[in-house]
């Protein structure tokens, strides 16, 4: 079964390099224009999306005729006290510096940690995969967030890489394959490739 993972288009917070997790901001004008330039994929019937506005808008622009299935736990990491701020704005924040020095693994004050975030995202992805396997649908297309894609690829892609090595810019993503018959015993994404400019 084909898997296509797409990061949403640009938002104002992305352009300003802010930590945007739980904040439900829309695509900015550039993000909308970029998605429109990427083109519409009219033949796609269903898309799994993060419930965040920026993901739903991106899916609507790329797949205007597709039925969107929102999966709540595919939303981006909750950055807690760091939400909406830039690294420069928090340069003197002791809690932020400690979080960065810990390779961003610890729980953000008032938010999530890397392990909990990855666990919820991968549980939601596994739910979507099983639903598509049982209904024999193909491909599974997910429109979500940078962190969401990194968590999925970091957990399931073979050969593996570090979490941060799965980062992709807005409107980029990953294409992969999975074996429907082996997912229960060996959940793996294989033969993956970087997808640029939404070339499906």
Secondary structure, 3 states (H helix, E strand, C coil): CEEEEEECCCEHHHHCCECCCCCCCCECHHHHHHHHHHCCCCCCCEEEECCCHHHHHHHHHHCCCCEEEECHHHCCCCCHHHCCCECCCCCCCHHHHHHHHCCCCCCCCCCCCHHHHHHHHHHHHHHHHHHHHHHCCCCEEEEECHHHHHHHHHHHECCCCCHHHHCCCCCCEEEEECCHHHCCCCCCEEEEEEECCCCC
